[in-house]
Amino acid sequence: MSLEKEKTSTGEIVDTQVLKKLYSFVKPYQFQFYSLIFLTVFLAILAPTRPYFIQVAIDDYVAVGDTAGLYQIMLVLVGLMILQAFVQWAHTFYSGWIGQVIIRDIRTMLYRHLLKLKLQFFDNTPIGRLVTRNISDIETLADVFSEGLAAIIGDLLQLVTILGVMFYIDWKLTLVSLCTLPLMVISTYVFKEKIKVTFNDVRNAVSNLNSFLQEHITGMNIVQIFNREQREYEKFQEINREHRNAHIKSVLYYSIYFPVAEIIQAIGIGLVVWYGAVEVLRMELQIGVLISFIMYLQLFFRPIRMIADRFNTLQMGVVSSSRIFKLLDSNEHIADNGHHNPEKISGSIKLENVWFAYVDDQYVLRNINFEVKPGETVALVGATGAGKSSIINLLSRFYEINKGSILMDGVDIRKYELEVLRKHIGVVLQDVFLFSNTIYYNITLGNPSITREQVMQAAEMVGAKKFIERLPGGLDYNVMERGATLSVGQRQLVSFVRAMVYNPEIIILDEATSSVDTETEELIQESIEKMMKGRTSIVIAHRLSTIQKADKIIVLHKGEIVESGTHEDLLDLGGYYTQLHQMQLKSLAI
């Protein structure tokens, strides 16, 4: 079990394509979005008002002992503070609300997209990485709206507004105040560049950690069977160490930057106090102006300190967006352009010159030709890797053929609506997957049109009714994750019921009894024959004894059909099928 570590680039904040795509999700909420922009501008205008009114209160009222005027100005200040608090609340709420509704829409779109992707995509992509895309990466997008874009705009507007007011009040004192600005800008830029790389390392580490955990928890039985606990624990420690180091590095940069920023701000305030005090003593500057400038400096440096962090929040949002949109833009989905929508089919199947490869032109099926008439049972046999499972995957269009065509009732399966095509085909696989839910849900898969009576009728047909009734709660029994509370045979019986309850015209059994013990197999073999009666059936089986009654047996070897006929005909040929038959007889004798 190997795990390829994910590496991604940091991207650019000015990636207009990504920002345009993000804005497309904002369009349904334009009123709220533009309200947020208005609130952002309004907050920027309100920011310098408090120091200004304090200056007025000190110089125009306190200095001359005007108590009545002081009360009035204080009432104005209180009103402004209440207004600012309300606007700040509305701004915080709207930014958070927009972020959440947008990530809801994107997450829904992404999951819908994943549902339509080819199985080949999931064969090549770690599930943990897809979980990271759908959960962590999308969650990062919420910060783009709550702490990123809107906050950056607000900070920049606040800086411009405060600077304008400061120059208007006293341009000399303003220049003194800005003496330390170059130091703050340089330190902020260095911090931004360092933390940008670190944040990207954190995102990669999270993705790798998710992928490792998902893969190894799912395959825990293999880890324990082969005594790999210690080795896998060491590998986990290594990945977890990288995750920890990435976070610690970001903490280190924060622990350095913010104290440095505080020192620079303190130096700036010190310079203002020193210069302003001299001017006050010379009677060239009012004390209220000096006090207001100290407050302006605190307001001015705070957005500069925060803007680096906000830019990196935006940066990580762009990185996450790029990953998500790359996944959304992938065209690895089954084309569903067909319009053939029959209510019923006879069940005839014909493969004509079918070639198929999972990777490029490394063909696992070569020039496959055979026909299954309505109601016939055809068995596919051959060694592991001969191409048996590939054929049944192609019939349901889980994968697309490279050359040739597959016809169902004389119509190319690509002309069928995908949902309709799969509705007519019931598949029972060797590896049964059950969801962490009730038996009833796992049989109906949430289809409200299937009643409990229909489920129990199908269960009785395949011999599963008795074991279901013995379970606590019957159909309401929770099988837990992957059906852990059921035996292998019971899980297989549930899969039989699941296939039968949809009443398909075509039944596909992919080594469906290979995981069932001989006694259980004998019990359900008669039920399987009833299930296949009147239906077109394609059976893959390792045990040749189970397919001797098939109307036709097709023998595959290295992706090609080497023999075809009934059981007796193939034994008379004395070829590949005969060798397989004799090998099984010897293994049974042993």
Disulfide bonds with the S-S distance in Angstrom:
none
